[in-house]
Amino acid sequence: MKYSFKNDYSEIGHPDVLDALSSIGSKQYDGYGIDEHCSKAAELIKKKLNAPKAEVHFLPAGTIANLTFISSVLKPHEAVIAPLSGHIAVHETGAIEATGHKICTREGVLGKLTIADIESVLLEHKDEHMVKPRLVYISLPTECGTVYTKEELSDIYDFCRDFDLYLYIDGARLGAAINSPECDIAYNDIARLSDAFFIGGTKNGAIYGEAVVICNDSLKADFRYIMKQRGALHAKGFAIGAQFAELFAKNESKTEPQAACLYDSLAIHSITMAKMIAHGIHSLGYDFLYPVQTNIIIPVLPTTIVERLHKDYLFSEWERFDDMVAIRLVTSWATPMSAVEDFISDITRYK
Ligand SMILES: Cc1ncc(COP(=O)(O)O)c(C=O)c1O
């Protein structure tokens, strides 16, 4: 069977998360997120964020989290500003547009939106004959695996406040960003420097589920109504709550001593595996399209090598050049060291 470096959601869930779910067993709970597991998980998350006043809601997946939150805050004529590579702009089947809101994209730098990008969208949209940009969407990490610095995030948030824009962060892989050695943004910074964001569970140890965190008081009202209307209010909400309670329980890891909870130790593992792959590829003399900062690696390899790798591994191709191909590799909380070693030794043999 081919080993997959295609994504970080190919494994069902971390064994501790599975144990946590089976331990809630056949007991009965109230539905729709009003239960002890969701309350416990929300408290743990707020503590981690140092944001006691934030509201935490558990939703089943990333696209529904993005469209539910974004459509909940925008008026009919309002629009989103996003990087060209942003997940909502490319990989969500027009879900945001289907809620009636245009996405205005800009190229960005290394997958990151810049203030100049946001400014240029504002300059282009001046009156009621065009949509009114009202929310900035970024993801952390970006689609290219890169991270914003605290200064960049802080500048974007300040700019948003000055120009009456909301800042929303897609954190499908937030753990991989916050635990990246190249990222100086901490959990409390995310809560301080955005209006809302989500913490991805699906890609970091949960079977499924995302935690939407709303920090701006003015955006909290009626969110559960909108969740229900959009199909995002899970009857068995406690199943997501129990997973997040396990991921964010204080759970000092022996193998990752810098990690404070399972969510962090799993993210650190995925980054470590990515860095090992990057180191191996770099030492063979090949380069990368983007700096390797999280669990996404986009090396540029000779087509001949990539064709041979396709026989034993699953991964996606990002861009083709003359006789070279940029491929996208993603490691996960479950990637074994042996898969990384085999992958590097195969590239070495094929060189
Ligand atoms: C950054 C980002 N946001 C959102 C999503 C959407 O998640 P889902 O496919 O579970 O709806 C993904 C999924 O790959 C993602 O990578």
The ligand as an SDF file (V2000), in Angstrom:
LIG
                    3D

 16 16  0  0  0  0  0  0  0  0999 V2000
   -6.9240   25.7730    5.7690 C   0  0  0  0  0  0  0  0  0  0  0  0
   -8.1860   24.9600    5.5980 C   0  0  0  0  0  0  0  0  0  0  0  0
   -9.3580   25.5230    5.9250 N   0  0  0  0  0  0  0  0  0  0  0  0
  -10.5140   24.8520    5.8080 C   0  0  0  0  0  0  0  0  0  0  0  0
  -10.5430   23.5450    5.3540 C   0  0  0  0  0  0  0  0  0  0  0  0
  -11.8690   22.8920    5.1390 C   0  0  0  0  0  0  0  0  0  0  0  0
  -12.0760   21.7550    5.8600 O   0  0  0  0  0  0  0  0  0  0  0  0
  -13.1620   20.6740    5.3990 P   0  0  0  0  0  0  0  0  0  0  0  0
  -12.7020   20.0830    4.1170 O   0  0  0  0  0  0  0  0  0  0  0  0
  -13.1540   19.7200    6.5430 O   0  0  0  0  0  0  0  0  0  0  0  0
  -14.4730   21.3450    5.2560 O   0  0  0  0  0  0  0  0  0  0  0  0
   -9.3390   22.9030    5.0180 C   0  0  0  0  0  0  0  0  0  0  0  0
   -9.3400   21.5000    4.5420 C   0  0  0  0  0  0  0  0  0  0  0  0
   -8.4530   20.9820    3.9360 O   0  0  0  0  0  0  0  0  0  0  0  0
   -8.1260   23.6390    5.1320 C   0  0  0  0  0  0  0  0  0  0  0  0
   -6.9430   23.1060    4.7860 O   0  0  0  0  0  0  0  0  0  0  0  0
  1  2  1  0
  2  3  1  0
  2 15  2  0
  3  4  2  0
  4  5  1  0
  5  6  1  0
  5 12  2  0
  6  7  1  0
  7  8  1  0
  8  9  2  0
  8 10  1  0
  8 11  1  0
 12 13  1  0
 12 15  1  0
 13 14  2  0
 15 16  1  0
M  END
$$$$
